[in-house]
Each structure stands twice: as structure tokens, then as C-alpha cells.
Amino acid sequence: MLLFRHANKSIELIDNFLNLVDQGVIIFKEGVRNYLYNNRENFLDNLRTLSALETEADIIKRQTENILYTQSLMPQLRGDILKLLEELDNILDMAKTSLFQFDVEVPFIPAELNQDLIKLTELSGAAIESVVPAARAYFRDPESVKEKLHRVYLYEKEADKLADAIKRRVFQEMPDIKLSEKFHLRYFTLHIETLSDAAEKAADVLSIMAIKRTI
């Protein structure tokens, strides 16, 4: 009975962790939008909130690791679960770091790029948001995981295509921008784009985990 209770506790912690990832994506998208439209106070609030969410996620990850190891729970699955949590935690950390770099480096972004960058942020965010229900399904209905993951790969591909289009536009169609500013724009486009790559990496881990549970 005690072991069962600890197993339930670890799944509850993982569920809370996934909630934080979900919230973090929303805050990141708001943060980019607020930066682009010069809503400074809201942007700083987004940055503080995302930092707090990332810290809380780290705490929950450590608590989960502690329960899984000290209570010898799910020994066959433990390594995979911890790897998945690490990948998801990395997404939150990347989102926080990316938003923080906007605050530190204050990149100049021409207004005509705002809509493209917002769309890129939405696509990267959607890739992450699609991982979350798939991760939840792993613990309840592992056979449905693969079906849920196809959205992650779709959004990641669309994010890559749009990021390439933005970079081409910056370097080939905006002659009035300094070369140093073009490099800066490429750098921040890449920051946003790589969040979808991180989501894809988490999806790859989750896909293998689901196969192991269903064979």
C-alpha cells in the first residue's frame, strides 16, 4: 500500500511538472509578443514568471527523482522517465534563457518582421504544447502516445521552414538593415526556432518510451 501511494505521488508530481511546462510555453509566447510591441512592463513580468516556473519545475524534478530512487519505484521505466523530465526541463530552461537574452541584448527588430516572429513563436510553442498531452498519455494510455506525437513533428517542420524564410528575408530583402543587425536577427530567430527542436527531441524520447511499454 505504501509503495502504491509513493507511485501515485510520483505521477502526481510529474503531472504538476507538465502543467509548469504548459504554463511556461504560454508565458514565453506572451513575452516575445510583449517585447516586439514594446510592452516593457508586461515583458519583464513575463520574464519573472517564467523564471519562477523554471525554478519550481527544477524542484519538482528533483523531488520526483528522489521518490523514484529511494522508493525503488518503476525500476524498468525509471531511467526513461528521468530522461524525459530532463528533456522537458531543458525546454523550460531554453525558453527562460531566450527571453532573458531579449532583455539583455535588446535586439532591434523591424516592425515588418513582428508577425513572422510571432508566428514562429506560436509554431515552436505548439510543438512543445503537443508534447505535454503525449507525455501525460504515456502514464495512462501508452498506445495513444504515437498518435499524439505526430503534431510535434509537424509543428517542428513548419517552424524550421518559417525560420529559414525569415532569415532569407532579413539577408536578401532588407538592404537598409546593418549587417550586424542582420546577424542579431538571425541569432534571435534561431533562439525561437530551437525550442521546436527541443520539443522534437523530447518527442523522440517519448516515442521510444511508448514503444517499450507497448511491446
Z-matrix of the N, CA and C atoms (Angstrom, degrees):
N
C 1 1.475
C 2 1.528 1 111.18
N 3 1.359 2 115.71 1 -41.62
C 4 1.469 3 119.96 2 179.99
C 5 1.527 4 110.51 3 -64.36
N 6 1.346 5 115.99 4 -42.04
C 7 1.456 6 120.59 5 179.22
C 8 1.523 7 111.11 6 -62.54
N 9 1.329 8 116.27 7 -40.37
C 10 1.458 9 121.64 8 178.52
C 11 1.523 10 110.48 9 -62.43
N 12 1.357 11 114.69 10 -41.20
C 13 1.468 12 118.82 11 -179.81
C 14 1.528 13 110.63 12 -64.60
N 15 1.327 14 116.97 13 -40.46
C 16 1.467 15 120.60 14 178.19
C 17 1.528 16 110.82 15 -65.57
N 18 1.335 17 117.02 16 -37.26
C 19 1.466 18 120.50 17 177.76
C 20 1.523 19 110.09 18 -63.34
N 21 1.327 20 115.93 19 -43.81
C 22 1.471 21 120.03 20 177.46
C 23 1.522 22 111.23 21 -62.40
N 24 1.339 23 115.86 22 -38.94
C 25 1.460 24 120.45 23 -179.87
C 26 1.528 25 110.61 24 -64.01
N 27 1.331 26 117.07 25 -41.83
C 28 1.464 27 119.81 26 -179.58
C 29 1.532 28 110.89 27 -65.64
N 30 1.328 29 117.03 28 -39.47
C 31 1.473 30 120.34 29 178.68
C 32 1.530 31 110.30 30 -67.53
N 33 1.334 32 116.06 31 -36.60
C 34 1.476 33 119.93 32 176.43
C 35 1.526 34 110.71 33 -63.93
N 36 1.329 35 116.41 34 -41.34
C 37 1.470 36 120.50 35 178.10
C 38 1.529 37 110.57 36 -63.57
N 39 1.319 38 116.66 37 -42.88
C 40 1.470 39 120.65 38 179.29
C 41 1.528 40 110.03 39 -62.97
N 42 1.323 41 115.99 40 -39.68
C 43 1.469 42 120.19 41 177.73
C 44 1.530 43 110.63 42 -61.39
N 45 1.330 44 116.55 43 -43.26
C 46 1.466 45 120.89 44 177.46
C 47 1.521 46 111.14 45 -64.34
N 48 1.325 47 115.91 46 -38.33
C 49 1.461 48 121.43 47 177.90
C 50 1.527 49 110.08 48 -61.29
N 51 1.329 50 116.48 49 -44.41
C 52 1.472 51 120.76 50 179.27
C 53 1.528 52 111.35 51 -64.81
N 54 1.332 53 116.58 52 -34.91
C 55 1.469 54 119.71 53 174.99
C 56 1.527 55 111.07 54 -60.25
N 57 1.333 56 115.83 55 -39.85
C 58 1.466 57 120.12 56 -179.85
C 59 1.529 58 111.43 57 -66.75
N 60 1.335 59 116.81 58 -38.81
C 61 1.460 60 120.31 59 176.52
C 62 1.525 61 109.79 60 -61.81
N 63 1.322 62 115.45 61 -44.86
C 64 1.464 63 121.29 62 179.27
C 65 1.533 64 110.89 63 -59.85
N 66 1.323 65 116.21 64 -46.76
C 67 1.473 66 120.79 65 179.21
C 68 1.524 67 110.75 66 -64.43
N 69 1.333 68 115.64 67 -39.10
C 70 1.457 69 119.94 68 -178.61
C 71 1.516 70 112.47 69 -61.03
N 72 1.329 71 116.67 70 -38.82
C 73 1.466 72 120.92 71 178.45
C 74 1.524 73 110.33 72 -62.77
N 75 1.321 74 116.44 73 -44.26
C 76 1.466 75 120.70 74 179.92
C 77 1.523 76 110.49 75 -60.37
N 78 1.331 77 115.73 76 -45.60
C 79 1.469 78 120.49 77 -178.64
C 80 1.530 79 110.62 78 -65.92
N 81 1.329 80 117.07 79 -39.29
C 82 1.465 81 120.01 80 178.66
C 83 1.525 82 110.49 81 -61.43
N 84 1.321 83 116.90 82 -46.30
C 85 1.470 84 120.40 83 179.97
C 86 1.532 85 110.80 84 -61.11
N 87 1.328 86 116.08 85 -42.27
C 88 1.463 87 119.62 86 177.41
C 89 1.528 88 110.64 87 -63.30
N 90 1.335 89 116.02 88 -39.82
C 91 1.463 90 120.75 89 -178.46
C 92 1.520 91 112.40 90 -62.38
N 93 1.331 92 116.42 91 -44.99
C 94 1.471 93 119.68 92 178.51
C 95 1.525 94 110.23 93 -63.07
N 96 1.324 95 116.27 94 -45.56
C 97 1.467 96 119.99 95 179.01
C 98 1.532 97 111.13 96 -59.79
N 99 1.319 98 116.85 97 -44.56
C 100 1.463 99 120.20 98 -179.27
C 101 1.523 100 112.01 99 -65.60
N 102 1.342 101 116.71 100 -35.02
C 103 1.467 102 119.08 101 176.12
C 104 1.528 103 109.94 102 -65.42
N 105 1.326 104 116.66 103 -46.61
C 106 1.464 105 120.55 104 -176.59
C 107 1.525 106 112.16 105 -62.14
N 108 1.326 107 116.50 106 -33.03
C 109 1.470 108 120.01 107 -178.15
C 110 1.533 109 112.43 108 -102.86
N 111 1.333 110 115.14 109 18.89
C 112 1.475 111 121.65 110 172.25
C 113 1.530 112 114.04 111 59.06
N 114 1.321 113 116.32 112 32.60
C 115 1.468 114 120.29 113 173.93
C 116 1.532 115 108.05 114 -89.94
N 117 1.331 116 114.41 115 77.43
C 118 1.465 117 121.12 116 -169.00
C 119 1.527 118 113.57 117 -59.13
N 120 1.312 119 117.79 118 -48.24
C 121 1.461 120 120.59 119 -176.74
C 122 1.529 121 111.19 120 -64.15
N 123 1.326 122 116.09 121 -42.47
C 124 1.467 123 119.79 122 178.49
C 125 1.524 124 110.93 123 -65.33
N 126 1.340 125 115.49 124 -38.44
C 127 1.462 126 119.93 125 177.86
C 128 1.529 127 110.79 126 -60.86
N 129 1.325 128 116.60 127 -47.15
C 130 1.465 129 120.36 128 -179.96
C 131 1.526 130 111.14 129 -63.31
N 132 1.316 131 116.45 130 -36.56
C 133 1.463 132 120.66 131 176.57
C 134 1.536 133 110.28 132 -64.19
N 135 1.338 134 116.05 133 -41.86
C 136 1.471 135 120.42 134 175.91
C 137 1.521 136 111.21 135 -59.67
N 138 1.317 137 115.95 136 -41.91
C 139 1.463 138 121.46 137 -178.89
C 140 1.530 139 110.68 138 -64.19
N 141 1.323 140 116.66 139 -43.87
C 142 1.470 141 120.51 140 178.72
C 143 1.532 142 110.94 141 -64.58
N 144 1.321 143 115.84 142 -43.11
C 145 1.468 144 120.31 143 -179.30
C 146 1.526 145 111.14 144 -63.61
N 147 1.319 146 116.50 145 -44.92
C 148 1.463 147 120.52 146 -179.01
C 149 1.522 148 110.96 147 -64.35
N 150 1.319 149 116.57 148 -38.38
C 151 1.463 150 120.93 149 177.62
C 152 1.527 151 110.67 150 -63.33
N 153 1.329 152 116.40 151 -41.26
C 154 1.475 153 120.83 152 178.88
C 155 1.527 154 110.94 153 -66.34
N 156 1.325 155 116.81 154 -40.40
C 157 1.471 156 121.04 155 178.73
C 158 1.525 157 110.59 156 -63.60
N 159 1.331 158 116.37 157 -41.17
C 160 1.461 159 120.35 158 -179.10
C 161 1.531 160 110.56 159 -65.70
N 162 1.325 161 116.38 160 -39.56
C 163 1.469 162 120.80 161 177.64
C 164 1.517 163 110.70 162 -64.26
N 165 1.327 164 116.50 163 -44.66
C 166 1.466 165 121.09 164 179.07
C 167 1.533 166 110.72 165 -62.96
N 168 1.315 167 116.69 166 -39.52
C 169 1.468 168 120.60 167 178.90
C 170 1.527 169 110.79 168 -63.81
N 171 1.327 170 117.01 169 -39.09
C 172 1.463 171 120.56 170 177.28
C 173 1.525 172 110.96 171 -60.92
N 174 1.316 173 115.74 172 -42.05
C 175 1.469 174 120.95 173 -179.53
C 176 1.532 175 110.35 174 -63.62
N 177 1.332 176 115.81 175 -46.35
C 178 1.468 177 119.94 176 -179.88
C 179 1.527 178 110.82 177 -64.52
N 180 1.328 179 117.22 178 -38.54
C 181 1.467 180 120.07 179 178.55
C 182 1.523 181 110.54 180 -61.01
N 183 1.330 182 116.20 181 -43.81
C 184 1.470 183 119.42 182 179.43
C 185 1.530 184 111.36 183 -66.01
N 186 1.332 185 117.05 184 -39.85
C 187 1.463 186 120.44 185 177.42
C 188 1.531 187 111.05 186 -61.16
N 189 1.328 188 115.90 187 -42.04
C 190 1.465 189 120.97 188 179.34
C 191 1.520 190 110.84 189 -64.50
N 192 1.328 191 116.40 190 -44.95
C 193 1.465 192 120.46 191 177.85
C 194 1.528 193 110.36 192 -58.01
N 195 1.321 194 116.04 193 -43.62
C 196 1.458 195 121.18 194 -178.25
C 197 1.530 196 111.45 195 -61.73
N 198 1.334 197 116.35 196 -45.28
C 199 1.465 198 120.06 197 -179.61
C 200 1.527 199 110.88 198 -65.78
N 201 1.332 200 116.63 199 -44.52
C 202 1.464 201 120.14 200 -177.30
C 203 1.531 202 111.66 201 -62.57
N 204 1.347 203 116.84 202 -36.69
C 205 1.455 204 119.46 203 -178.54
C 206 1.526 205 112.71 204 -83.64
N 207 1.332 206 116.86 205 -47.96
C 208 1.468 207 118.76 206 -174.61
C 209 1.516 208 112.66 207 -70.52
N 210 1.334 209 117.86 208 -28.19
C 211 1.465 210 120.87 209 -179.61
C 212 1.541 211 111.90 210 -99.09
N 213 1.338 212 115.96 211 4.60
C 214 1.472 213 120.95 212 179.31
C 215 1.527 214 112.28 213 51.29
N 216 1.324 215 114.85 214 44.82
C 217 1.465 216 119.77 215 -178.29
C 218 1.525 217 111.82 216 -87.91
N 219 1.304 218 116.44 217 143.69
C 220 1.469 219 123.78 218 174.05
C 221 1.530 220 112.15 219 42.08
N 222 1.350 221 117.62 220 55.20
C 223 1.474 222 119.94 221 -174.23
C 224 1.525 223 113.44 222 -57.76
N 225 1.350 224 118.46 223 -34.16
C 226 1.463 225 120.27 224 -179.04
C 227 1.525 226 111.78 225 -73.18
N 228 1.340 227 115.94 226 -25.70
C 229 1.468 228 120.42 227 -175.81
C 230 1.521 229 112.70 228 -102.64
N 231 1.324 230 116.41 229 -15.17
C 232 1.457 231 121.44 230 -169.25
C 233 1.530 232 113.48 231 -54.77
N 234 1.353 233 116.05 232 -48.62
C 235 1.464 234 119.33 233 -178.16
C 236 1.514 235 112.18 234 -59.93
N 237 1.336 236 116.51 235 -42.33
C 238 1.463 237 120.78 236 -179.93
C 239 1.523 238 111.19 237 -66.47
N 240 1.329 239 116.02 238 -41.94
C 241 1.468 240 119.89 239 -179.70
C 242 1.527 241 110.40 240 -62.18
N 243 1.316 242 116.20 241 -44.02
C 244 1.465 243 119.73 242 -179.14
C 245 1.533 244 111.17 243 -67.08
N 246 1.327 245 116.88 244 -35.68
C 247 1.479 246 120.07 245 176.75
C 248 1.524 247 110.25 246 -64.83
N 249 1.329 248 116.46 247 -41.45
C 250 1.468 249 120.15 248 178.24
C 251 1.526 250 110.68 249 -62.29
N 252 1.342 251 116.50 250 -45.29
C 253 1.467 252 119.93 251 179.04
C 254 1.524 253 110.77 252 -60.62
N 255 1.339 254 116.34 253 -37.90
C 256 1.464 255 120.75 254 179.03
C 257 1.528 256 110.81 255 -63.22
N 258 1.325 257 116.37 256 -43.81
C 259 1.467 258 120.38 257 179.78
C 260 1.531 259 111.10 258 -64.82
N 261 1.323 260 116.50 259 -42.00
C 262 1.469 261 120.31 260 179.88
C 263 1.525 262 111.25 261 -68.89
N 264 1.316 263 116.13 262 -38.52
C 265 1.462 264 120.03 263 177.58
C 266 1.527 265 110.20 264 -64.60
N 267 1.325 266 116.07 265 -35.40
C 268 1.458 267 121.07 266 178.08
C 269 1.532 268 110.84 267 -63.12
N 270 1.338 269 116.73 268 -35.51
C 271 1.470 270 120.40 269 177.69
C 272 1.522 271 110.33 270 -61.47
N 273 1.334 272 116.20 271 -46.64
C 274 1.471 273 119.92 272 178.92
C 275 1.523 274 110.93 273 -61.94
N 276 1.320 275 116.29 274 -41.71
C 277 1.461 276 120.56 275 -179.91
C 278 1.529 277 110.78 276 -63.73
N 279 1.343 278 116.46 277 -41.63
C 280 1.464 279 120.69 278 178.21
C 281 1.525 280 111.29 279 -64.27
N 282 1.324 281 116.66 280 -40.65
C 283 1.462 282 120.57 281 179.25
C 284 1.527 283 110.63 282 -63.08
N 285 1.345 284 115.63 283 -44.83
C 286 1.464 285 119.67 284 178.90
C 287 1.529 286 110.70 285 -63.21
N 288 1.331 287 117.13 286 -45.22
C 289 1.466 288 121.46 287 -179.75
C 290 1.523 289 111.25 288 -62.08
N 291 1.328 290 115.79 289 -41.69
C 292 1.467 291 120.22 290 -179.84
C 293 1.522 292 110.80 291 -62.16
N 294 1.329 293 116.54 292 -46.97
C 295 1.470 294 120.38 293 179.84
C 296 1.526 295 110.48 294 -64.71
N 297 1.330 296 115.88 295 -37.99
C 298 1.457 297 120.71 296 178.67
C 299 1.529 298 110.88 297 -62.85
N 300 1.344 299 117.01 298 -37.66
C 301 1.461 300 120.03 299 179.45
C 302 1.534 301 111.97 300 -67.05
N 303 1.321 302 116.97 301 -32.73
C 304 1.470 303 119.35 302 173.11
C 305 1.525 304 109.58 303 -58.65
N 306 1.321 305 116.32 304 -41.49
C 307 1.467 306 121.49 305 -177.96
C 308 1.528 307 111.03 306 -70.56
N 309 1.315 308 117.37 307 -38.93
C 310 1.468 309 121.31 308 -176.19
C 311 1.530 310 111.67 309 -76.00
N 312 1.339 311 116.30 310 -47.78
C 313 1.469 312 120.28 311 -171.44
C 314 1.527 313 113.67 312 -92.44
N 315 1.313 314 117.27 313 -16.88
C 316 1.466 315 123.34 314 178.07
C 317 1.536 316 111.48 315 45.51
N 318 1.320 317 118.42 316 63.32
C 319 1.469 318 119.87 317 -177.40
C 320 1.526 319 112.11 318 -65.54
N 321 1.327 320 115.40 319 142.44
C 322 1.461 321 120.61 320 172.68
C 323 1.525 322 107.72 321 -80.04
N 324 1.331 323 116.13 322 122.22
C 325 1.463 324 120.85 323 -179.68
C 326 1.528 325 108.46 324 -124.96
N 327 1.331 326 117.78 325 113.62
C 328 1.466 327 120.51 326 179.25
C 329 1.523 328 110.86 327 -58.34
N 330 1.313 329 115.72 328 141.30
C 331 1.473 330 120.43 329 -176.42
C 332 1.529 331 112.10 330 -58.05
N 333 1.347 332 117.08 331 -30.17
C 334 1.471 333 118.87 332 -177.74
C 335 1.532 334 112.55 333 -68.90
N 336 1.340 335 116.87 334 -11.07
C 337 1.472 336 119.92 335 176.84
C 338 1.529 337 112.51 336 -95.27
N 339 1.325 338 116.70 337 -7.57
C 340 1.464 339 119.77 338 -174.38
C 341 1.529 340 113.37 339 -54.93
N 342 1.313 341 116.68 340 -49.86
C 343 1.468 342 119.80 341 -175.96
C 344 1.529 343 111.61 342 -64.53
N 345 1.328 344 116.70 343 -39.67
C 346 1.467 345 119.19 344 178.36
C 347 1.525 346 111.29 345 -64.87
N 348 1.325 347 116.76 346 -41.71
C 349 1.461 348 119.64 347 -179.16
C 350 1.529 349 111.59 348 -70.12
N 351 1.329 350 116.14 349 -34.79
C 352 1.461 351 119.24 350 175.50
C 353 1.530 352 110.24 351 -65.29
N 354 1.331 353 115.82 352 -42.04
C 355 1.470 354 119.24 353 178.09
C 356 1.524 355 110.68 354 -63.80
N 357 1.324 356 117.01 355 -40.87
C 358 1.461 357 120.45 356 177.80
C 359 1.529 358 110.68 357 -61.88
N 360 1.325 359 116.13 358 -41.50
C 361 1.469 360 120.68 359 177.58
C 362 1.525 361 110.78 360 -63.07
N 363 1.324 362 116.49 361 -40.53
C 364 1.470 363 120.83 362 178.65
C 365 1.528 364 110.77 363 -64.15
N 366 1.330 365 117.38 364 -41.36
C 367 1.463 366 120.89 365 -179.77
C 368 1.529 367 111.52 366 -66.42
N 369 1.328 368 116.52 367 -44.75
C 370 1.463 369 119.68 368 177.47
C 371 1.520 370 110.45 369 -63.67
N 372 1.340 371 115.36 370 -41.22
C 373 1.457 372 119.92 371 177.66
C 374 1.520 373 112.05 372 -62.69
N 375 1.328 374 115.91 373 -40.21
C 376 1.471 375 120.45 374 -179.87
C 377 1.528 376 111.04 375 -65.15
N 378 1.330 377 117.08 376 -35.30
C 379 1.469 378 120.34 377 177.09
C 380 1.525 379 110.17 378 -62.17
N 381 1.330 380 115.96 379 -43.56
C 382 1.467 381 120.31 380 179.05
C 383 1.525 382 110.49 381 -67.66
N 384 1.321 383 115.73 382 -45.54
C 385 1.467 384 120.18 383 -179.08
C 386 1.521 385 112.05 384 -61.09
N 387 1.318 386 117.50 385 -26.77
C 388 1.464 387 121.16 386 179.12
C 389 1.524 388 112.06 387 -78.07
N 390 1.335 389 117.08 388 -23.11
C 391 1.464 390 120.41 389 176.95
C 392 1.523 391 110.73 390 -70.56
N 393 1.335 392 116.48 391 -36.19
C 394 1.467 393 120.86 392 -172.54
C 395 1.531 394 113.11 393 -59.77
N 396 1.340 395 120.18 394 -53.01
C 397 1.476 396 118.75 395 178.42
C 398 1.526 397 112.86 396 -63.14
N 399 1.336 398 116.97 397 -30.97
C 400 1.465 399 119.87 398 177.38
C 401 1.530 400 110.15 399 -66.81
N 402 1.335 401 116.34 400 -39.18
C 403 1.467 402 120.27 401 177.65
C 404 1.530 403 110.99 402 -66.24
N 405 1.311 404 116.69 403 -40.30
C 406 1.474 405 119.56 404 176.90
C 407 1.530 406 109.97 405 -62.27
N 408 1.343 407 116.04 406 -42.38
C 409 1.465 408 120.75 407 -177.35
C 410 1.526 409 111.29 408 -63.18
N 411 1.325 410 117.44 409 -29.31
C 412 1.466 411 120.67 410 -179.15
C 413 1.527 412 111.96 411 -55.03
N 414 1.332 413 116.69 412 -36.43
C 415 1.467 414 120.75 413 -177.06
C 416 1.527 415 112.73 414 -86.73
N 417 1.322 416 117.43 415 -13.95
C 418 1.470 417 119.99 416 -175.04
C 419 1.531 418 112.98 417 -118.70
N 420 1.326 419 115.70 418 -37.31
C 421 1.468 420 120.17 419 -175.72
C 422 1.531 421 108.70 420 -149.89
N 423 1.354 422 117.60 421 71.59
C 424 1.468 423 120.93 422 -172.97
C 425 1.525 424 114.29 423 -57.57
N 426 1.330 425 117.30 424 -25.21
C 427 1.460 426 119.37 425 -179.45
C 428 1.531 427 112.58 426 -68.76
N 429 1.338 428 116.93 427 -18.37
C 430 1.470 429 120.16 428 -179.33
C 431 1.535 430 112.92 429 -91.55
N 432 1.328 431 116.60 430 -4.02
C 433 1.466 432 120.23 431 -174.89
C 434 1.533 433 111.51 432 -62.23
N 435 1.328 434 116.36 433 -48.57
C 436 1.472 435 119.88 434 -176.87
C 437 1.528 436 111.35 435 -56.97
N 438 1.317 437 115.72 436 -42.43
C 439 1.471 438 121.11 437 -179.67
C 440 1.530 439 111.23 438 -61.30
N 441 1.333 440 116.01 439 -36.60
C 442 1.462 441 119.79 440 -178.49
C 443 1.526 442 112.69 441 -77.72
N 444 1.330 443 116.67 442 -24.61
C 445 1.468 444 119.82 443 -174.45
C 446 1.525 445 113.84 444 -78.05
N 447 1.335 446 117.93 445 -18.31
C 448 1.469 447 118.36 446 -175.51
C 449 1.528 448 111.81 447 -60.56
N 450 1.342 449 116.62 448 -28.11
C 451 1.471 450 120.03 449 178.15
C 452 1.527 451 112.10 450 -66.38
N 453 1.329 452 115.78 451 -34.86
C 454 1.468 453 119.55 452 179.41
C 455 1.526 454 109.74 453 -59.29
N 456 1.328 455 115.58 454 -48.54
C 457 1.465 456 120.41 455 -177.35
C 458 1.532 457 111.25 456 -67.30
N 459 1.319 458 116.36 457 -35.89
C 460 1.465 459 120.06 458 177.71
C 461 1.525 460 110.81 459 -63.12
N 462 1.345 461 116.26 460 -50.59
C 463 1.465 462 119.95 461 -178.87
C 464 1.527 463 111.51 462 -64.97
N 465 1.340 464 117.31 463 -35.46
C 466 1.467 465 119.88 464 179.69
C 467 1.520 466 110.47 465 -64.43
N 468 1.325 467 117.44 466 -42.51
C 469 1.471 468 121.01 467 178.77
C 470 1.526 469 111.12 468 -64.19
N 471 1.347 470 116.49 469 -42.06
C 472 1.466 471 120.29 470 179.13
C 473 1.527 472 111.25 471 -65.52
N 474 1.329 473 116.18 472 -37.53
C 475 1.473 474 119.89 473 177.47
C 476 1.527 475 110.28 474 -64.24
N 477 1.324 476 117.08 475 -42.67
C 478 1.470 477 120.61 476 178.31
C 479 1.526 478 111.15 477 -60.51
N 480 1.323 479 116.35 478 -44.90
C 481 1.474 480 120.30 479 -178.93
C 482 1.525 481 111.11 480 -63.36
N 483 1.326 482 116.43 481 -43.91
C 484 1.466 483 119.48 482 -179.10
C 485 1.526 484 110.63 483 -68.03
N 486 1.321 485 117.68 484 -40.60
C 487 1.470 486 120.53 485 179.11
C 488 1.527 487 110.22 486 -60.62
N 489 1.321 488 117.15 487 -42.52
C 490 1.471 489 120.56 488 177.11
C 491 1.530 490 110.97 489 -61.96
N 492 1.326 491 115.85 490 -41.13
C 493 1.474 492 120.07 491 179.89
C 494 1.532 493 111.08 492 -64.70
N 495 1.327 494 116.60 493 -40.25
C 496 1.471 495 120.49 494 178.80
C 497 1.536 496 109.86 495 -63.23
N 498 1.325 497 116.41 496 -45.61
C 499 1.462 498 120.03 497 -178.54
C 500 1.533 499 111.49 498 -65.26
N 501 1.324 500 116.67 499 -39.21
C 502 1.466 501 119.65 500 175.84
C 503 1.526 502 111.17 501 -62.70
N 504 1.321 503 114.74 502 -42.35
C 505 1.470 504 119.18 503 -179.87
C 506 1.529 505 110.67 504 -62.22
N 507 1.323 506 116.12 505 -43.91
C 508 1.467 507 120.91 506 -178.99
C 509 1.523 508 111.11 507 -61.64
N 510 1.334 509 117.72 508 -45.88
C 511 1.461 510 121.28 509 -174.17
C 512 1.526 511 113.87 510 -84.29
N 513 1.331 512 117.08 511 -23.59
C 514 1.463 513 118.92 512 -173.57
C 515 1.528 514 114.48 513 -112.14
N 516 1.331 515 117.71 514 -19.29
C 517 1.460 516 119.64 515 -172.98
C 518 1.529 517 113.79 516 -124.27
N 519 1.334 518 117.64 517 6.28
C 520 1.467 519 120.04 518 -178.27
C 521 1.524 520 109.34 519 -128.80
N 522 1.336 521 117.34 520 71.94
C 523 1.470 522 121.75 521 -174.27
C 524 1.531 523 114.24 522 -67.56
N 525 1.338 524 116.93 523 -19.33
C 526 1.466 525 119.21 524 -176.44
C 527 1.527 526 113.27 525 -81.17
N 528 1.327 527 117.01 526 -8.52
C 529 1.467 528 120.24 527 -179.41
C 530 1.526 529 109.33 528 -89.54
N 531 1.342 530 115.61 529 137.50
C 532 1.466 531 119.98 530 178.16
C 533 1.538 532 110.21 531 -61.91
N 534 1.338 533 114.82 532 152.21
C 535 1.465 534 119.34 533 179.04
C 536 1.530 535 110.98 534 -60.50
N 537 1.326 536 117.16 535 -39.36
C 538 1.479 537 120.92 536 179.26
C 539 1.534 538 110.33 537 -62.09
N 540 1.341 539 116.63 538 -37.23
C 541 1.461 540 120.19 539 178.02
C 542 1.534 541 111.30 540 -70.16
N 543 1.324 542 115.85 541 -34.11
C 544 1.473 543 119.64 542 176.79
C 545 1.526 544 110.74 543 -64.41
N 546 1.335 545 115.55 544 -42.32
C 547 1.465 546 119.25 545 177.62
C 548 1.532 547 110.25 546 -61.79
N 549 1.316 548 115.61 547 -40.03
C 550 1.470 549 121.02 548 179.55
C 551 1.530 550 110.56 549 -63.62
N 552 1.320 551 116.19 550 -43.39
C 553 1.466 552 120.83 551 178.82
C 554 1.530 553 111.24 552 -64.04
N 555 1.322 554 116.15 553 -39.89
C 556 1.469 555 119.66 554 177.28
C 557 1.531 556 110.08 555 -62.29
N 558 1.317 557 115.81 556 -41.69
C 559 1.460 558 122.35 557 -178.39
C 560 1.529 559 110.60 558 -61.57
N 561 1.324 560 117.15 559 -45.47
C 562 1.459 561 120.00 560 -177.69
C 563 1.526 562 112.41 561 -76.17
N 564 1.312 563 116.15 562 -30.09
C 565 1.471 564 119.16 563 172.37
C 566 1.521 565 109.41 564 -62.37
N 567 1.334 566 115.44 565 -43.65
C 568 1.465 567 120.78 566 178.38
C 569 1.524 568 111.33 567 -62.33
N 570 1.330 569 117.19 568 -39.96
C 571 1.469 570 121.76 569 177.61
C 572 1.531 571 110.53 570 -53.67
N 573 1.317 572 115.59 571 -47.64
C 574 1.468 573 120.31 572 -177.70
C 575 1.522 574 110.73 573 -70.70
N 576 1.318 575 115.39 574 -43.06
C 577 1.470 576 120.93 575 -178.00
C 578 1.531 577 111.83 576 -61.34
N 579 1.335 578 117.71 577 -40.02
C 580 1.467 579 120.09 578 -174.22
C 581 1.529 580 112.56 579 -67.78
N 582 1.316 581 117.81 580 -16.49
C 583 1.467 582 119.07 581 174.20
C 584 1.528 583 110.65 582 -64.31
N 585 1.331 584 116.95 583 -36.50
C 586 1.468 585 119.35 584 176.93
C 587 1.525 586 110.47 585 -69.68
N 588 1.337 587 116.97 586 -32.92
C 589 1.470 588 120.45 587 175.93
C 590 1.526 589 110.41 588 -64.76
N 591 1.335 590 115.89 589 -39.15
C 592 1.473 591 120.19 590 178.02
C 593 1.525 592 110.60 591 -66.03
N 594 1.325 593 116.19 592 -36.52
C 595 1.466 594 120.29 593 176.56
C 596 1.521 595 110.26 594 -64.59
N 597 1.332 596 116.33 595 -40.83
C 598 1.464 597 120.83 596 178.21
C 599 1.527 598 110.62 597 -62.73
N 600 1.326 599 116.48 598 -39.67
C 601 1.467 600 120.60 599 179.62
C 602 1.532 601 110.43 600 -63.87
N 603 1.335 602 116.40 601 -42.65
C 604 1.466 603 120.21 602 176.81
C 605 1.521 604 110.95 603 -63.78
N 606 1.327 605 116.21 604 -38.08
C 607 1.468 606 121.09 605 178.85
C 608 1.523 607 110.77 606 -64.38
N 609 1.334 608 117.03 607 -38.99
C 610 1.466 609 120.65 608 177.86
C 611 1.530 610 110.98 609 -61.09
N 612 1.333 611 115.47 610 -44.23
C 613 1.472 612 120.62 611 178.01
C 614 1.523 613 110.37 612 -61.67
N 615 1.313 614 115.77 613 -46.00
C 616 1.462 615 121.63 614 -178.21
C 617 1.525 616 111.76 615 -64.85
N 618 1.318 617 116.33 616 -37.53
C 619 1.460 618 120.88 617 179.44
C 620 1.525 619 111.07 618 -61.59
N 621 1.332 620 116.26 619 -45.43
C 622 1.465 621 120.96 620 178.61
C 623 1.530 622 110.55 621 -65.31
N 624 1.327 623 116.55 622 -40.96
C 625 1.471 624 120.89 623 177.67
C 626 1.526 625 111.36 624 -58.41
N 627 1.322 626 115.48 625 -44.11
C 628 1.476 627 120.37 626 -178.38
C 629 1.525 628 111.12 627 -65.26
N 630 1.335 629 115.85 628 -39.85
C 631 1.478 630 119.57 629 178.42
C 632 1.526 631 110.01 630 -61.44
N 633 1.336 632 116.99 631 -43.39
C 634 1.464 633 121.02 632 179.64
C 635 1.529 634 112.04 633 -60.05
N 636 1.330 635 115.94 634 -34.93
C 637 1.472 636 119.43 635 -177.51
C 638 1.517 637 112.87 636 -81.07
N 639 1.332 638 117.65 637 -17.97
C 640 1.464 639 119.11 638 -174.29
C 641 1.527 640 113.38 639 -107.57
N 642 1.340 641 117.35 640 1.12
C 643 1.468 642 118.74 641 177.88
C 644 1.523 643 109.77 642 -101.70
